[in-house]
Amino acid sequence: MPGRNFLFVPGPTNVPDRVLRAMHVAMEDHRSSSFPSLIKPLFDNLKKIFKTQSGRCFIFPGSGTGGWEAALTNTLSPGDKVLSARFGQFSHLWTDMAQRLGLDVQVLDAEWGEAAPVERIAEALAADAQHRIRAVLIVHNETATGVKSDTAGVRRALDDARHPALLFVDGVSAIGAIDFRMDEWKVDCAVTGSQKALMLPPGLGIVCAGPRALAAGEQAKLKRVFFNFQDQIPQNDLGYFPYTPAVPMLYGLRESLAMLLEEGLENVFARHHRLAEGVRAAVKAWGLELCARSPKTYSDTVSAIMVPPDVKGQDVIDIAYRRYNLSLGAGLAKVSGKLFRIGHMGDLNELMLLGALGGAEMAMRDAGVAVVAGSGVAAAEECWRQAAASPQPVAMGAHAKA
Ligand SMILES: Cc1ncc(COP(=O)(O)O)c(C=O)c1O
């Protein structure tokens, strides 16, 4: 099909031309004396993205899943108790990994569409007088349902209970797109991947570990080899890696971090919020519901849109792809067929999103969803025109369906 594929899955996201060009390099010796001049600033700039001064970042060839494994295996021992909130496919998979690694996982289940249950986490922590829980696992932005959790609230729950458990956060579809504060929220380990807000191809798992997580590593007995922080640290300090890094990805990372810092993180967050508000205005105009139950948990990086019960979400996605060259995200596991997702994360602007909304509208009508032609596009346009005319950011949830 001529023209570009409209890639609106919630990762991989669009890779900006600037990043593509930066990655188009001849291979080089990753042990040369000039290599550290590429690597050392990456760690410094990544710390700005995680909003940390005391944390240490690790860049692994891999993906977000590898980042989860690095976080758990570098800090915990077999049989250690962890508390995990499960409210979507990614929080399910991280919970499952913790169980398969031999951890004793206390699972707090919530309905898919709800956020991590902060009150029940607080209760579980308060009930744990012996402080057996060693870590709390939270997915900050559940990509499967388009739900953002209150990670700052989980930190407050830990503090209120005076509980020493480590706080581990999956920021895979959040960090670099929506507010995340490693130091302020006293997050001990945070994970992301290259193919989301960092606007890179898939291929890197990035972890930031705070001082308590690094110290926990001294006692941690889970087996780790490829992801061992202790193998990385002495090499990273010199600007190298203990094994062959994904060199073009590192050039891409240098460029994508530069782009995020040039735009300014707060502006990046505001742009994501503004774009998400337009998508939510479209969903409302279509007369459809988001999977996310409450406006305060609406994700600014992905919207999961419920289709009517007589329509298969997969049909909308297939038609969008085959007829209109638009890639939408599928419903995963429990919500398979019940929804489709629009990723609005990374290198994106209003007009690109209008294309996706228009394509989704056409595909929905083709699949038998009774939406009025042009209704979602018009609502998003008006939302963004208003935002452009006003110096104030559009209020959180202003176009949200209660
Ligand atoms: C929130 C979240 N966590 C973890 C993952 C897993 O990351 P990866 O597919 O890069 O291993 C994803 C992937 O989409 C995700 O959205």
The ligand as a Gaussian input file, in Angstrom:
#p B3LYP/6-31G(d) Opt

LIG

0 1
 C        3.098000      -1.914000      30.808000
 C        3.944000      -2.912000      30.092000
 N        4.808000      -3.652000      30.796000
 C        5.595000      -4.554000      30.216000
 C        5.535000      -4.784000      28.862000
 C        6.394000      -5.823000      28.262000
 O        7.378000      -5.197000      27.530000
 P        8.102000      -5.901000      26.301000
 O        7.056000      -6.331000      25.355000
 O        8.991000      -4.788000      25.812000
 O        8.873000      -7.024000      26.870000
 C        4.661000      -4.043000      28.081000
 C        4.574000      -4.250000      26.630000
 O        3.739000      -3.716000      25.946000
 C        3.853000      -3.073000      28.705000
 O        2.994000      -2.329000      28.006000

